[in-house]
Amino acid sequence: GVMLSPRLGAESEVVPHILRVRGGSYYESPLVGGVVGRIHGTGGLDVRLFEWSVFGLLDHFDYWRLSVAADVASDYLSTAVSVGLWH
């Protein structure tokens, strides 16, 4: 069958070239009978750290970043932390 999952979100670079924040929400449809759907709240941020070309392997304009994210719902919590590139 067809399953709908409405989503809404926004992202902004609140401190230019240093900090991005995002937030949103979505509805998780029930996958089996007798289970109710639930609404999730999501959020995260990216912080630009420092410039490092990894001994010349990356372009000079690449910066490292730290990212943190969370997804919260009734009886559910998922978190993530990652390091990547701010491009």
Phi and psi restraints in degrees (range 20) as a CNS / XPLOR table:
assign (resid 1 and name C) (resid 2 and name N)
       (resid 2 and name CA) (resid 2 and name C) 1.0 -93.1 20.0 2
assign (resid 2 and name N) (resid 2 and name CA)
       (resid 2 and name C) (resid 3 and name N) 1.0 136.5 20.0 2
assign (resid 2 and name C) (resid 3 and name N)
       (resid 3 and name CA) (resid 3 and name C) 1.0 -124.1 20.0 2
assign (resid 3 and name N) (resid 3 and name CA)
       (resid 3 and name C) (resid 4 and name N) 1.0 132.0 20.0 2
assign (resid 3 and name C) (resid 4 and name N)
       (resid 4 and name CA) (resid 4 and name C) 1.0 -104.5 20.0 2
assign (resid 4 and name N) (resid 4 and name CA)
       (resid 4 and name C) (resid 5 and name N) 1.0 141.8 20.0 2
assign (resid 4 and name C) (resid 5 and name N)
       (resid 5 and name CA) (resid 5 and name C) 1.0 -139.9 20.0 2
assign (resid 5 and name N) (resid 5 and name CA)
       (resid 5 and name C) (resid 6 and name N) 1.0 85.1 20.0 2
assign (resid 5 and name C) (resid 6 and name N)
       (resid 6 and name CA) (resid 6 and name C) 1.0 -62.6 20.0 2
assign (resid 6 and name N) (resid 6 and name CA)
       (resid 6 and name C) (resid 7 and name N) 1.0 142.5 20.0 2
assign (resid 6 and name C) (resid 7 and name N)
       (resid 7 and name CA) (resid 7 and name C) 1.0 -136.1 20.0 2
assign (resid 7 and name N) (resid 7 and name CA)
       (resid 7 and name C) (resid 8 and name N) 1.0 149.4 20.0 2
assign (resid 7 and name C) (resid 8 and name N)
       (resid 8 and name CA) (resid 8 and name C) 1.0 -146.7 20.0 2
assign (resid 8 and name N) (resid 8 and name CA)
       (resid 8 and name C) (resid 9 and name N) 1.0 133.7 20.0 2
assign (resid 8 and name C) (resid 9 and name N)
       (resid 9 and name CA) (resid 9 and name C) 1.0 -159.2 20.0 2
assign (resid 9 and name N) (resid 9 and name CA)
       (resid 9 and name C) (resid 10 and name N) 1.0 164.8 20.0 2
assign (resid 9 and name C) (resid 10 and name N)
       (resid 10 and name CA) (resid 10 and name C) 1.0 -148.4 20.0 2
assign (resid 10 and name N) (resid 10 and name CA)
       (resid 10 and name C) (resid 11 and name N) 1.0 151.6 20.0 2
assign (resid 10 and name C) (resid 11 and name N)
       (resid 11 and name CA) (resid 11 and name C) 1.0 -139.7 20.0 2
assign (resid 11 and name N) (resid 11 and name CA)
       (resid 11 and name C) (resid 12 and name N) 1.0 143.5 20.0 2
assign (resid 11 and name C) (resid 12 and name N)
       (resid 12 and name CA) (resid 12 and name C) 1.0 -146.3 20.0 2
assign (resid 12 and name N) (resid 12 and name CA)
       (resid 12 and name C) (resid 13 and name N) 1.0 145.2 20.0 2
assign (resid 12 and name C) (resid 13 and name N)
       (resid 13 and name CA) (resid 13 and name C) 1.0 -92.7 20.0 2
assign (resid 13 and name N) (resid 13 and name CA)
       (resid 13 and name C) (resid 14 and name N) 1.0 88.3 20.0 2
assign (resid 13 and name C) (resid 14 and name N)
       (resid 14 and name CA) (resid 14 and name C) 1.0 -71.9 20.0 2
assign (resid 14 and name N) (resid 14 and name CA)
       (resid 14 and name C) (resid 15 and name N) 1.0 -29.0 20.0 2
assign (resid 14 and name C) (resid 15 and name N)
       (resid 15 and name CA) (resid 15 and name C) 1.0 -121.1 20.0 2
assign (resid 15 and name N) (resid 15 and name CA)
       (resid 15 and name C) (resid 16 and name N) 1.0 105.1 20.0 2
assign (resid 15 and name C) (resid 16 and name N)
       (resid 16 and name CA) (resid 16 and name C) 1.0 -49.8 20.0 2
assign (resid 16 and name N) (resid 16 and name CA)
       (resid 16 and name C) (resid 17 and name N) 1.0 130.2 20.0 2
assign (resid 16 and name C) (resid 17 and name N)
       (resid 17 and name CA) (resid 17 and name C) 1.0 65.3 20.0 2
assign (resid 17 and name N) (resid 17 and name CA)
       (resid 17 and name C) (resid 18 and name N) 1.0 12.2 20.0 2
assign (resid 17 and name C) (resid 18 and name N)
       (resid 18 and name CA) (resid 18 and name C) 1.0 -132.3 20.0 2
assign (resid 18 and name N) (resid 18 and name CA)
       (resid 18 and name C) (resid 19 and name N) 1.0 -44.3 20.0 2
assign (resid 18 and name C) (resid 19 and name N)
       (resid 19 and name CA) (resid 19 and name C) 1.0 -136.8 20.0 2
assign (resid 19 and name N) (resid 19 and name CA)
       (resid 19 and name C) (resid 20 and name N) 1.0 125.1 20.0 2
assign (resid 19 and name C) (resid 20 and name N)
       (resid 20 and name CA) (resid 20 and name C) 1.0 -114.8 20.0 2
assign (resid 20 and name N) (resid 20 and name CA)
       (resid 20 and name C) (resid 21 and name N) 1.0 137.3 20.0 2
assign (resid 20 and name C) (resid 21 and name N)
       (resid 21 and name CA) (resid 21 and name C) 1.0 -125.9 20.0 2
assign (resid 21 and name N) (resid 21 and name CA)
       (resid 21 and name C) (resid 22 and name N) 1.0 152.0 20.0 2
assign (resid 21 and name C) (resid 22 and name N)
       (resid 22 and name CA) (resid 22 and name C) 1.0 -145.9 20.0 2
assign (resid 22 and name N) (resid 22 and name CA)
       (resid 22 and name C) (resid 23 and name N) 1.0 153.9 20.0 2
assign (resid 22 and name C) (resid 23 and name N)
       (resid 23 and name CA) (resid 23 and name C) 1.0 -155.1 20.0 2
assign (resid 23 and name N) (resid 23 and name CA)
       (resid 23 and name C) (resid 24 and name N) 1.0 160.3 20.0 2
assign (resid 23 and name C) (resid 24 and name N)
       (resid 24 and name CA) (resid 24 and name C) 1.0 -177.3 20.0 2
assign (resid 24 and name N) (resid 24 and name CA)
       (resid 24 and name C) (resid 25 and name N) 1.0 -173.1 20.0 2
assign (resid 24 and name C) (resid 25 and name N)
       (resid 25 and name CA) (resid 25 and name C) 1.0 -154.2 20.0 2
assign (resid 25 and name N) (resid 25 and name CA)
       (resid 25 and name C) (resid 26 and name N) 1.0 152.8 20.0 2
assign (resid 25 and name C) (resid 26 and name N)
       (resid 26 and name CA) (resid 26 and name C) 1.0 -152.5 20.0 2
assign (resid 26 and name N) (resid 26 and name CA)
       (resid 26 and name C) (resid 27 and name N) 1.0 158.2 20.0 2
assign (resid 26 and name C) (resid 27 and name N)
       (resid 27 and name CA) (resid 27 and name C) 1.0 -100.8 20.0 2
assign (resid 27 and name N) (resid 27 and name CA)
       (resid 27 and name C) (resid 28 and name N) 1.0 125.1 20.0 2
assign (resid 27 and name C) (resid 28 and name N)
       (resid 28 and name CA) (resid 28 and name C) 1.0 -95.0 20.0 2
assign (resid 28 and name N) (resid 28 and name CA)
       (resid 28 and name C) (resid 29 and name N) 1.0 111.0 20.0 2
assign (resid 28 and name C) (resid 29 and name N)
       (resid 29 and name CA) (resid 29 and name C) 1.0 -69.1 20.0 2
assign (resid 29 and name N) (resid 29 and name CA)
       (resid 29 and name C) (resid 30 and name N) 1.0 146.8 20.0 2
assign (resid 29 and name C) (resid 30 and name N)
       (resid 30 and name CA) (resid 30 and name C) 1.0 -67.3 20.0 2
assign (resid 30 and name N) (resid 30 and name CA)
       (resid 30 and name C) (resid 31 and name N) 1.0 139.4 20.0 2
assign (resid 30 and name C) (resid 31 and name N)
       (resid 31 and name CA) (resid 31 and name C) 1.0 -94.5 20.0 2
assign (resid 31 and name N) (resid 31 and name CA)
       (resid 31 and name C) (resid 32 and name N) 1.0 -20.3 20.0 2
assign (resid 31 and name C) (resid 32 and name N)
       (resid 32 and name CA) (resid 32 and name C) 1.0 -132.5 20.0 2
assign (resid 32 and name N) (resid 32 and name CA)
       (resid 32 and name C) (resid 33 and name N) 1.0 158.2 20.0 2
assign (resid 32 and name C) (resid 33 and name N)
       (resid 33 and name CA) (resid 33 and name C) 1.0 -64.0 20.0 2
assign (resid 33 and name N) (resid 33 and name CA)
       (resid 33 and name C) (resid 34 and name N) 1.0 149.1 20.0 2
assign (resid 33 and name C) (resid 34 and name N)
       (resid 34 and name CA) (resid 34 and name C) 1.0 81.7 20.0 2
assign (resid 34 and name N) (resid 34 and name CA)
       (resid 34 and name C) (resid 35 and name N) 1.0 1.4 20.0 2
assign (resid 34 and name C) (resid 35 and name N)
       (resid 35 and name CA) (resid 35 and name C) 1.0 -113.6 20.0 2
assign (resid 35 and name N) (resid 35 and name CA)
       (resid 35 and name C) (resid 36 and name N) 1.0 137.2 20.0 2
assign (resid 35 and name C) (resid 36 and name N)
       (resid 36 and name CA) (resid 36 and name C) 1.0 -92.5 20.0 2
assign (resid 36 and name N) (resid 36 and name CA)
       (resid 36 and name C) (resid 37 and name N) 1.0 152.2 20.0 2
assign (resid 36 and name C) (resid 37 and name N)
       (resid 37 and name CA) (resid 37 and name C) 1.0 -73.6 20.0 2
assign (resid 37 and name N) (resid 37 and name CA)
       (resid 37 and name C) (resid 38 and name N) 1.0 169.7 20.0 2
assign (resid 37 and name C) (resid 38 and name N)
       (resid 38 and name CA) (resid 38 and name C) 1.0 -145.4 20.0 2
assign (resid 38 and name N) (resid 38 and name CA)
       (resid 38 and name C) (resid 39 and name N) 1.0 153.9 20.0 2
assign (resid 38 and name C) (resid 39 and name N)
       (resid 39 and name CA) (resid 39 and name C) 1.0 -96.2 20.0 2
assign (resid 39 and name N) (resid 39 and name CA)
       (resid 39 and name C) (resid 40 and name N) 1.0 133.9 20.0 2
assign (resid 39 and name C) (resid 40 and name N)
       (resid 40 and name CA) (resid 40 and name C) 1.0 -107.3 20.0 2
assign (resid 40 and name N) (resid 40 and name CA)
       (resid 40 and name C) (resid 41 and name N) 1.0 144.4 20.0 2
assign (resid 40 and name C) (resid 41 and name N)
       (resid 41 and name CA) (resid 41 and name C) 1.0 -110.1 20.0 2
assign (resid 41 and name N) (resid 41 and name CA)
       (resid 41 and name C) (resid 42 and name N) 1.0 134.8 20.0 2
assign (resid 41 and name C) (resid 42 and name N)
       (resid 42 and name CA) (resid 42 and name C) 1.0 -127.3 20.0 2
assign (resid 42 and name N) (resid 42 and name CA)
       (resid 42 and name C) (resid 43 and name N) 1.0 152.3 20.0 2
assign (resid 42 and name C) (resid 43 and name N)
       (resid 43 and name CA) (resid 43 and name C) 1.0 -162.3 20.0 2
assign (resid 43 and name N) (resid 43 and name CA)
       (resid 43 and name C) (resid 44 and name N) 1.0 162.5 20.0 2
assign (resid 43 and name C) (resid 44 and name N)
       (resid 44 and name CA) (resid 44 and name C) 1.0 -174.8 20.0 2
assign (resid 44 and name N) (resid 44 and name CA)
       (resid 44 and name C) (resid 45 and name N) 1.0 172.9 20.0 2
assign (resid 44 and name C) (resid 45 and name N)
       (resid 45 and name CA) (resid 45 and name C) 1.0 -152.7 20.0 2
assign (resid 45 and name N) (resid 45 and name CA)
       (resid 45 and name C) (resid 46 and name N) 1.0 154.5 20.0 2
assign (resid 45 and name C) (resid 46 and name N)
       (resid 46 and name CA) (resid 46 and name C) 1.0 -123.3 20.0 2
assign (resid 46 and name N) (resid 46 and name CA)
       (resid 46 and name C) (resid 47 and name N) 1.0 132.9 20.0 2
assign (resid 46 and name C) (resid 47 and name N)
       (resid 47 and name CA) (resid 47 and name C) 1.0 -120.5 20.0 2
assign (resid 47 and name N) (resid 47 and name CA)
       (resid 47 and name C) (resid 48 and name N) 1.0 124.6 20.0 2
assign (resid 47 and name C) (resid 48 and name N)
       (resid 48 and name CA) (resid 48 and name C) 1.0 -73.4 20.0 2
assign (resid 48 and name N) (resid 48 and name CA)
       (resid 48 and name C) (resid 49 and name N) 1.0 132.2 20.0 2
assign (resid 48 and name C) (resid 49 and name N)
       (resid 49 and name CA) (resid 49 and name C) 1.0 -99.7 20.0 2
assign (resid 49 and name N) (resid 49 and name CA)
       (resid 49 and name C) (resid 50 and name N) 1.0 -76.7 20.0 2
assign (resid 49 and name C) (resid 50 and name N)
       (resid 50 and name CA) (resid 50 and name C) 1.0 -156.1 20.0 2
assign (resid 50 and name N) (resid 50 and name CA)
       (resid 50 and name C) (resid 51 and name N) 1.0 161.8 20.0 2
assign (resid 50 and name C) (resid 51 and name N)
       (resid 51 and name CA) (resid 51 and name C) 1.0 -89.4 20.0 2
assign (resid 51 and name N) (resid 51 and name CA)
       (resid 51 and name C) (resid 52 and name N) 1.0 131.0 20.0 2
assign (resid 51 and name C) (resid 52 and name N)
       (resid 52 and name CA) (resid 52 and name C) 1.0 -157.1 20.0 2
assign (resid 52 and name N) (resid 52 and name CA)
       (resid 52 and name C) (resid 53 and name N) 1.0 122.3 20.0 2
assign (resid 52 and name C) (resid 53 and name N)
       (resid 53 and name CA) (resid 53 and name C) 1.0 -86.6 20.0 2
assign (resid 53 and name N) (resid 53 and name CA)
       (resid 53 and name C) (resid 54 and name N) 1.0 6.9 20.0 2
assign (resid 53 and name C) (resid 54 and name N)
       (resid 54 and name CA) (resid 54 and name C) 1.0 51.4 20.0 2
assign (resid 54 and name N) (resid 54 and name CA)
       (resid 54 and name C) (resid 55 and name N) 1.0 61.8 20.0 2
assign (resid 54 and name C) (resid 55 and name N)
       (resid 55 and name CA) (resid 55 and name C) 1.0 57.5 20.0 2
assign (resid 55 and name N) (resid 55 and name CA)
       (resid 55 and name C) (resid 56 and name N) 1.0 37.5 20.0 2
assign (resid 55 and name C) (resid 56 and name N)
       (resid 56 and name CA) (resid 56 and name C) 1.0 87.2 20.0 2
assign (resid 56 and name N) (resid 56 and name CA)
       (resid 56 and name C) (resid 57 and name N) 1.0 3.8 20.0 2
assign (resid 56 and name C) (resid 57 and name N)
       (resid 57 and name CA) (resid 57 and name C) 1.0 -78.7 20.0 2
assign (resid 57 and name N) (resid 57 and name CA)
       (resid 57 and name C) (resid 58 and name N) 1.0 -24.1 20.0 2
assign (resid 57 and name C) (resid 58 and name N)
       (resid 58 and name CA) (resid 58 and name C) 1.0 -112.0 20.0 2
assign (resid 58 and name N) (resid 58 and name CA)
       (resid 58 and name C) (resid 59 and name N) 1.0 160.5 20.0 2
assign (resid 58 and name C) (resid 59 and name N)
       (resid 59 and name CA) (resid 59 and name C) 1.0 -65.8 20.0 2
assign (resid 59 and name N) (resid 59 and name CA)
       (resid 59 and name C) (resid 60 and name N) 1.0 156.6 20.0 2
assign (resid 59 and name C) (resid 60 and name N)
       (resid 60 and name CA) (resid 60 and name C) 1.0 -66.0 20.0 2
assign (resid 60 and name N) (resid 60 and name CA)
       (resid 60 and name C) (resid 61 and name N) 1.0 -19.4 20.0 2
assign (resid 60 and name C) (resid 61 and name N)
       (resid 61 and name CA) (resid 61 and name C) 1.0 -92.9 20.0 2
assign (resid 61 and name N) (resid 61 and name CA)
       (resid 61 and name C) (resid 62 and name N) 1.0 4.3 20.0 2
assign (resid 61 and name C) (resid 62 and name N)
       (resid 62 and name CA) (resid 62 and name C) 1.0 -84.7 20.0 2
assign (resid 62 and name N) (resid 62 and name CA)
       (resid 62 and name C) (resid 63 and name N) 1.0 131.1 20.0 2
assign (resid 62 and name C) (resid 63 and name N)
       (resid 63 and name CA) (resid 63 and name C) 1.0 -116.2 20.0 2
assign (resid 63 and name N) (resid 63 and name CA)
       (resid 63 and name C) (resid 64 and name N) 1.0 150.1 20.0 2
assign (resid 63 and name C) (resid 64 and name N)
       (resid 64 and name CA) (resid 64 and name C) 1.0 -81.1 20.0 2
assign (resid 64 and name N) (resid 64 and name CA)
       (resid 64 and name C) (resid 65 and name N) 1.0 150.1 20.0 2
assign (resid 64 and name C) (resid 65 and name N)
       (resid 65 and name CA) (resid 65 and name C) 1.0 -137.4 20.0 2
assign (resid 65 and name N) (resid 65 and name CA)
       (resid 65 and name C) (resid 66 and name N) 1.0 155.3 20.0 2
assign (resid 65 and name C) (resid 66 and name N)
       (resid 66 and name CA) (resid 66 and name C) 1.0 -111.3 20.0 2
assign (resid 66 and name N) (resid 66 and name CA)
       (resid 66 and name C) (resid 67 and name N) 1.0 129.5 20.0 2
assign (resid 66 and name C) (resid 67 and name N)
       (resid 67 and name CA) (resid 67 and name C) 1.0 -120.3 20.0 2
assign (resid 67 and name N) (resid 67 and name CA)
       (resid 67 and name C) (resid 68 and name N) 1.0 140.7 20.0 2
assign (resid 67 and name C) (resid 68 and name N)
       (resid 68 and name CA) (resid 68 and name C) 1.0 -133.0 20.0 2
assign (resid 68 and name N) (resid 68 and name CA)
       (resid 68 and name C) (resid 69 and name N) 1.0 138.0 20.0 2
assign (resid 68 and name C) (resid 69 and name N)
       (resid 69 and name CA) (resid 69 and name C) 1.0 -145.7 20.0 2
assign (resid 69 and name N) (resid 69 and name CA)
       (resid 69 and name C) (resid 70 and name N) 1.0 156.4 20.0 2
assign (resid 69 and name C) (resid 70 and name N)
       (resid 70 and name CA) (resid 70 and name C) 1.0 -146.5 20.0 2
assign (resid 70 and name N) (resid 70 and name CA)
       (resid 70 and name C) (resid 71 and name N) 1.0 149.9 20.0 2
assign (resid 70 and name C) (resid 71 and name N)
       (resid 71 and name CA) (resid 71 and name C) 1.0 -133.4 20.0 2
assign (resid 71 and name N) (resid 71 and name CA)
       (resid 71 and name C) (resid 72 and name N) 1.0 119.2 20.0 2
assign (resid 71 and name C) (resid 72 and name N)
       (resid 72 and name CA) (resid 72 and name C) 1.0 -124.8 20.0 2
assign (resid 72 and name N) (resid 72 and name CA)
       (resid 72 and name C) (resid 73 and name N) 1.0 136.3 20.0 2
assign (resid 72 and name C) (resid 73 and name N)
       (resid 73 and name CA) (resid 73 and name C) 1.0 -151.6 20.0 2
assign (resid 73 and name N) (resid 73 and name CA)
       (resid 73 and name C) (resid 74 and name N) 1.0 177.3 20.0 2
assign (resid 73 and name C) (resid 74 and name N)
       (resid 74 and name CA) (resid 74 and name C) 1.0 -59.2 20.0 2
assign (resid 74 and name N) (resid 74 and name CA)
       (resid 74 and name C) (resid 75 and name N) 1.0 124.2 20.0 2
assign (resid 74 and name C) (resid 75 and name N)
       (resid 75 and name CA) (resid 75 and name C) 1.0 59.5 20.0 2
assign (resid 75 and name N) (resid 75 and name CA)
       (resid 75 and name C) (resid 76 and name N) 1.0 30.2 20.0 2
assign (resid 75 and name C) (resid 76 and name N)
       (resid 76 and name CA) (resid 76 and name C) 1.0 -151.1 20.0 2
assign (resid 76 and name N) (resid 76 and name CA)
       (resid 76 and name C) (resid 77 and name N) 1.0 137.0 20.0 2
assign (resid 76 and name C) (resid 77 and name N)
       (resid 77 and name CA) (resid 77 and name C) 1.0 -150.2 20.0 2
assign (resid 77 and name N) (resid 77 and name CA)
       (resid 77 and name C) (resid 78 and name N) 1.0 127.4 20.0 2
assign (resid 77 and name C) (resid 78 and name N)
       (resid 78 and name CA) (resid 78 and name C) 1.0 -130.2 20.0 2
assign (resid 78 and name N) (resid 78 and name CA)
       (resid 78 and name C) (resid 79 and name N) 1.0 131.2 20.0 2
assign (resid 78 and name C) (resid 79 and name N)
       (resid 79 and name CA) (resid 79 and name C) 1.0 -127.5 20.0 2
assign (resid 79 and name N) (resid 79 and name CA)
       (resid 79 and name C) (resid 80 and name N) 1.0 157.2 20.0 2
assign (resid 79 and name C) (resid 80 and name N)
       (resid 80 and name CA) (resid 80 and name C) 1.0 -147.7 20.0 2
assign (resid 80 and name N) (resid 80 and name CA)
       (resid 80 and name C) (resid 81 and name N) 1.0 143.7 20.0 2
assign (resid 80 and name C) (resid 81 and name N)
       (resid 81 and name CA) (resid 81 and name C) 1.0 -132.4 20.0 2
assign (resid 81 and name N) (resid 81 and name CA)
       (resid 81 and name C) (resid 82 and name N) 1.0 133.2 20.0 2
assign (resid 81 and name C) (resid 82 and name N)
       (resid 82 and name CA) (resid 82 and name C) 1.0 -145.7 20.0 2
assign (resid 82 and name N) (resid 82 and name CA)
       (resid 82 and name C) (resid 83 and name N) 1.0 159.7 20.0 2
assign (resid 82 and name C) (resid 83 and name N)
       (resid 83 and name CA) (resid 83 and name C) 1.0 -120.0 20.0 2
assign (resid 83 and name N) (resid 83 and name CA)
       (resid 83 and name C) (resid 84 and name N) 1.0 131.7 20.0 2
assign (resid 83 and name C) (resid 84 and name N)
       (resid 84 and name CA) (resid 84 and name C) 1.0 -151.8 20.0 2
assign (resid 84 and name N) (resid 84 and name CA)
       (resid 84 and name C) (resid 85 and name N) 1.0 -156.5 20.0 2
assign (resid 84 and name C) (resid 85 and name N)
       (resid 85 and name CA) (resid 85 and name C) 1.0 -108.4 20.0 2
assign (resid 85 and name N) (resid 85 and name CA)
       (resid 85 and name C) (resid 86 and name N) 1.0 137.1 20.0 2
assign (resid 85 and name C) (resid 86 and name N)
       (resid 86 and name CA) (resid 86 and name C) 1.0 -96.1 20.0 2
assign (resid 86 and name N) (resid 86 and name CA)
       (resid 86 and name C) (resid 87 and name N) 1.0 114.6 20.0 2
